[in-house]
Amino acid sequence: MTTKNRASNTLDRSAGVPPALSPASRWSTLVATFFGIGHMHPGPGTWASLATVLLWWLLTRWVSSPWQPTTVCLLACLAVAAGIPAATRVSRAAALKDPQFVVIDEVAGQLITFIAVPVAWKSLLLGFILFRGFDIVKPPPLRRLERLREGVGIVLDDVGAGLYALACMHIVLHFGLLK
């Protein structure tokens, strides 16, 4: 992308009014901010994770138990597949490597945490705490994943945090520690 093209993708705030967004840019912004949740303060990532937990809990009211692992896997894959290009486009437009308002990565990681995990208040709470902890601390090699280019780096470090949280969840479940 040339400098001229990159400049035309950033928001012009000189007049106080952002330029009209193209439909693709609007869609990218909706996806990247998880329908605006990324603009909530403080801690937009925590709000996105909490919203994901609540939406997953609501969705499981309509999805039977045998289909829940498949459903959460598909939703996580959808969040990653849509999130990488959306995060790339929005980070380019904002001229930031990892804008705090891009939270689709938290959605993907939080969903991964619940793969094949029974839906109960204790497991949802523990999954939320574990994912947020791993996402914030970023144990090795998650910090290295952030260095990947654009949306790939934005999303994959949270996918890794979700995988760490998923592993911990299954260890806790295996040993029956959530009774």
N, C-alpha and C positions, 0 to 999 in steps of 0.2 A: 504494500500500500504506500503510495507516495505521500509526502508531507502535505501536499495540497488536499488530497483525499482524506487523510487523517484529520486535518483541521476542519474539514466540512462535516465530519462525524461527531465532533465535540459540540456540546451545547454552548451557544452564544448567550452569555448572561450579561453582555454589555448593555443591552437595552432593558434588562430586567425581565424579559419575557423569553422563555426558551422557544426555539423554532419548532414548528409542527413536526412531530415524529412520523416517519413512514409506518405503514402497518407492520412491517417486519421489525422495526425498532420498537414499536409499542408491544408487540408480542414478546420480543426478547426481554424487554423491561419487566413485563408481567411475569414471565417465567423466572427470570433471574432474581426478582424480589419476592417470589412466591406470592404473587397477586397483592403486592404492596406491603407484606409483613416485614420485609427488609427495611422499611422506613420507620419501624417502631423503635423507640428508645426507652430505657437503655438496653443494650445487648440484643441487637437484631437477630443474631444467630441463636440465642437462647429462645427468643420468641418464636422463631421459625421451627426450632426443635419441638417446643411445646405444642405449637399448632399441629405439627406432624403427628405427635403422639395422640392428640385429641382426635384428629381426623382418622387416624388408623383405628383407634378404639371405636369410633362411630361406624366406620366402614365394616368392621368385623361383626357388627350387628346384622349385616345383610349377607356376609360371606360365610358359608359354613366352614367349620374347623378344618376339614380335610383340604379345602381350597385356600386357606389363609397363607400357608408358606409360598405357594405358587403366586398368589396375588401380590404379596409383599415383595417378592423377587421381581415380578413384572413392573410394579410401581417404582421400585428402586432403579431398575434398568431404564425406565422411562425418564426418571428424574436425571439420571446421568446423561442419557442420550440427548435430551432436550437442554439440560443444564450446561453442558460444555459449550455448545455454540452460543447460547444465550449469554452466558457469563463472559465469553470472549467478546461478543459484540458490545455488551454494556461496559466492560472494563476498558475497551478501546474508546468508546464514546466519552467515558468519564476521565480518560487519560490516567487511570490508576491501575496498578498491577493487580490488586485484590480489593475492590471496593467493599466496605463493610456492609453496604446495603444489598449485596449479592448474597442470597441465602439459600438458593436452590441446592447448593452443596450440603448444607445442613439437613435439608429434607432427604436427600439421597442417603447420607450417612446414617441418619436416624432410622430410616426405613430398613436399612441393612441390619441394624442392631436387632430388629424384631423377626428376622428370618427363622422360622420353625420355633418360635418362642410362644408359649401359651399366653393368651391375652387375659391378664388379671391385673388388678391395680398395683400389686407388688412388682410384677415383672415390668410393667410399663414405667413405673417410677424408677426402678433400678436401671432399666435400659436408658432412660432419659439421663440419669446421673452419670452412668458410665460413658455414654457417648459424649456428653458435654465435657466431662473430665478429659477424655482422650483428645477431643477436638481442641481444647484449650492448651493442654500440656504438650501435645504433639510429640510423643516419644519416638525414638528412632524407628524406622527411617521416615516417619511422616513429614518431618521438617524438610527433608530433601525433596519430597513430592511437590511441595509448594514452589520449588524452583522451576518446575516444568512450565512450558509456555502457556500463557493466557488461560483460557477456560479449563484446559487440561489440568494445570497446576492448582487452580482454584477449587476444582471439584475433587480431584483424586486424593488430596490429603484428607478430606472428610470421608471419602470412601474407605480409606485406610483406618481412620478413627472408628468408623462403623464396624469394620471387620474386627478390630481389637475389642470393641464393646460386645460384638456378637460372640467372640470366643469366650470372653469372661462370662457372658450370660449363660452359655451352654455349660461351662464349668460349674457355675452356681446351680443350674438346674440338674446337672448330672449328680451332684452331691446332695441334692435336696435341701439346699440352704434357704429356699424361699417359702418355707412352710408357714 
